[in-house]
C-alpha cells in the first residue's frame, strides 16, 4: 500500500514537474475565425519574469485599444503569448511554433540580446517580420527585423557625454559579460574617445554573479569620477545595495536600470542615489507629457495589480501600434507589402513623444531624457535631449529600403572608431 | 600594503561567510539524513519573504530575521511530514522530488505573491581602512556564520538531541532498537536544516532584491561546499570546505577577475572531489587517526 502510494505520488510529482517545465499560456481566445496574429514570446517565469511580464501587458493594452477601435483590415488582432521561461532554447522552439504552427503574421520576442538572437534567427530564416521590444546594443541591419528600444547612439553616447561634462573624464566600466554588455562597453570606449573621457578601469561581470567585494575594492583603488554600469538581472543588481552599504559614493550612469526592473521602486533608498539613466520611458515620464500620463493611466486601469509601467511595456505597446498602422497602409498582411509600408516613414504618438520608424535602419527616432535618482529614490529629469535619430547605421551606408544587409554591425566595423577601441 | 592586505582578508572572510551560511542548512539535511534537498533555495526564499513582510509590518530586523528562520523551519517540517519522509533512503527519488518541489514553489511564489517584494535596507553603515571602505554588515554576517557553526557543534556534541541524531545518522536501525524515536529525529533535523536555510535567506535578503529565483542563486555554491566538505563530520567538513574554497576564490578573484575566481573555485572543487571523493571531513579524520597511531 505504502509503496504503491509512493510510486503514484512519484508519478504525480514527475508529471507536475514536467508540466511546470513546459508551462505554456495558451492563446487568448480568438474573436473571429479570421484574425491577424501577433505572437509574443515573453518570459513569464525565470530570471527575467519581473520586467518582462509587464512587456506582455503592454502588447495586450495595444491589442485591446486597436480591437476596440474596430481592428485592422476588418479583422481583430489576436495576441498569442508563449512563456519564454528566460531560456534561450525555449525562445527558439516557440519562435518555430509561432511561425510554423500558429502561422503568426509577426513575432515579437526576446528580452536579453541572446534570447532575441535565438528567436530572430528563426524568424528571419522563415521570412517573418520580427520585433525586439527592449533597449539593445544596436547595429542590426536586417530586412525582417524591427526595433522599438533605444540603442547606443541614443543612450550611451548621450549619457557618457553628459556625465563627462558634469563630473569629469575618469570612468570605470562594470558590464555584464555577454553580448549586450560587451558591445555596450565598446560603445563606452567610443564615447570616451569622442568626448574626451578616460577609462580608468573595466570589469566584465559573469551573468549570475552576485558577490561584489572585489569589484568594490577595485573601484575604490581606481578612484573614477563616475561609474558606467551595464549590470543585468537580479543577481548583478545586488551591486547597488552592496556598494552602498560599503560606503561607495560615486555618481553612476547606466542604460539598464530603472527602465526595466524599476529598481528605484524596489530597493530601499538611498541604494541608487545619484544614478543617472538616459531613458525613453519610465513610469515617471507620466509627469512630463500628457501622452505618457494617458498611457500610464490606461495601463493601470487595464492591469490594476501591475507593479510598474516600464520601458519594455512601452516598447511592446509602440510595436503593436506601428504594426497596425503598417497593415492599414499596406492594405494586406502580405509580408513584403507590410515591410514596404513599415519602410514608408510611419510614425506614432508614443508615450514619451512622437516616434518615427526610420526606413533605412528599422530603428526609431525617439525622445530621450536623463533621469537622475534622488536620495529618496524619486526621479528628477535633469535634461531633455529631445528626439534622437538612429544615425549610426545610416552613417555606415546602411539603407534597408535599397538592400538587405542581414548582419549586425559592431563599433569595430566603423573605421572612424578604430582609434578609440584600441585604447 | 597593510590596507591591501586587509582588503584581501575582508574578501576572504566575506567568501567564507557566504559559503558557510548558504551551505549549513543543506549540510545538515544531507549529512544527517542522506537527502539531497534541491528545494534548499526555496527554503531560503521563505526566510527572505518572511523577513521582508515582518520588517515592513513595522518590527525591527532583530525580530524579522529570526521570524524568517522560524517560518522556514515550520515550512520545512510541513514539507518533511507531507512529502520528504516518504523518500528516505531513496537518494535519487528524493533528488527528483525536491527538485520538483523547487520548481513548483518558485513558480508558485511568482504566481501568488508576484515577481518581487520590497527589498530590505542594509543596516550598520560602513567603515574605512587605509583608503578602502567596507560594510559593517558583511563583518556581522561573518560573525553570525562562525556563531552558527559553533552552535551546531555544541548542539551535536552536548545535547540529548545531538547524541540521538548522531546515533541515527550512524545506524538508524540500531538507534531505533535502542529506543531513539528516529522518525522524530528526522523531522527535527529537517526542520533545523530548513531553519538555517531560512536564516541564510533572511541575512542575504538584506543586501539583495527578493525575487522568486532569489534562493537559486546560492544553491550551486551551497552544493559545492557540501560535497567538498563531505558528510562524515558536518562541522569539520563545513569549515574545511569553506576555508579552502574561499581561499582559492579570493586569491584568484583579486589577482585576475570574478570569472577566473569562480572558475578556479570550481576547478579546485573538481580536483578535491576527484582525489578525496568522500570529502575533506573524512580526509581530515583519516589524517588525524594516522597521526594518533604513529
Contacts between the chains, C-beta under 8 A, distances in Angstrom:
chain1	res1	chain2	res2	distance
A	5	B	86	7.8
A	6	B	86	5.4
A	6	B	87	7.6
A	9	B	83	7.8
A	9	B	86	6.7
A	10	B	93	6.4
A	10	B	96	7.6
A	10	B	97	7.2
A	13	B	96	7.3
A	13	B	97	5.5
A	13	B	100	4.7
A	13	B	101	7.9
A	14	B	96	6.8
A	14	B	100	7.0
A	16	B	100	6.1
A	16	B	104	6.3
A	17	B	96	7.5
A	17	B	99	7.0
A	17	B	100	3.8
A	17	B	103	5.8
A	17	B	104	7.5
A	20	B	100	7.6
A	20	B	103	4.7
A	20	B	104	5.9
A	20	B	107	5.8
A	21	B	103	6.8
A	23	B	107	7.1
A	45	B	107	5.7
A	45	B	110	6.2
A	46	B	213	6.8
A	47	B	213	5.5
A	49	B	110	6.0
A	49	B	115	5.3
A	49	B	211	7.9
A	49	B	212	7.4
A	50	B	115	3.9
A	50	B	116	5.5
A	50	B	211	6.0
A	53	B	115	6.2
A	177	B	259	6.6
A	203	B	257	6.4
A	203	B	258	7.4
A	204	B	257	7.3
A	204	B	259	7.2
A	205	B	258	6.0
A	206	B	258	6.1
A	206	B	259	4.9
A	206	B	262	6.5
A	208	B	217	6.9
A	209	B	258	5.5
A	209	B	262	7.3
A	210	B	208	6.6
A	210	B	217	5.6
A	211	B	14	7.4
A	211	B	15	7.3
A	211	B	18	6.4
A	211	B	258	7.6
A	213	B	10	6.7
A	213	B	11	4.6
A	213	B	14	4.6
A	213	B	15	7.6
A	213	B	138	7.2
A	214	B	11	5.6
A	214	B	250	7.9
A	214	B	253	4.6
A	214	B	254	5.7
A	214	B	257	7.9
A	214	B	258	6.4
A	214	B	261	7.3
A	215	B	258	7.0
A	217	B	7	4.9
A	217	B	10	8.0
A	217	B	11	6.9
A	217	B	132	5.9
A	217	B	254	7.6
A	220	B	131	6.9
A	220	B	132	5.2
A	220	B	133	6.7
A	221	B	132	7.8
A	234	B	208	7.7
A	234	B	209	5.1
A	234	B	211	5.0
A	234	B	213	6.8
A	234	B	214	7.3
A	234	B	217	7.9
A	235	B	217	5.3
A	237	B	209	5.8
A	238	B	207	6.2
A	238	B	208	4.7
A	238	B	209	7.0
A	241	B	119	7.1
A	241	B	122	5.5
A	241	B	206	8.0
A	241	B	207	4.8
A	241	B	208	6.9
A	242	B	122	7.9
A	242	B	135	7.0
A	242	B	207	5.4
A	244	B	122	7.1
A	245	B	122	3.9
A	245	B	124	7.5
A	245	B	125	7.2
A	245	B	126	6.5
A	245	B	135	4.1
A	245	B	136	7.9
A	245	B	137	5.4
A	245	B	138	7.8
A	245	B	207	6.5
A	246	B	126	5.4
A	246	B	133	5.6
A	246	B	134	5.6
A	246	B	135	4.3
A	246	B	138	7.7
A	247	B	125	7.2
A	247	B	126	3.1
A	247	B	127	7.8
A	247	B	128	7.2
A	247	B	133	3.7
A	247	B	134	7.5
A	247	B	135	7.4
A	248	B	133	7.0
A	261	B	209	7.9
A	263	B	209	7.4
A	266	B	116	5.7
A	266	B	118	6.5
A	266	B	119	5.6
A	266	B	209	6.0
A	267	B	119	5.0
A	267	B	209	6.8
A	268	B	118	7.4
A	268	B	119	5.9
A	268	B	120	6.6
A	268	B	121	4.0
A	271	B	122	8.0
A	305	B	114	7.7
A	307	B	114	6.5
A	307	B	115	6.6
A	307	B	116	7.0
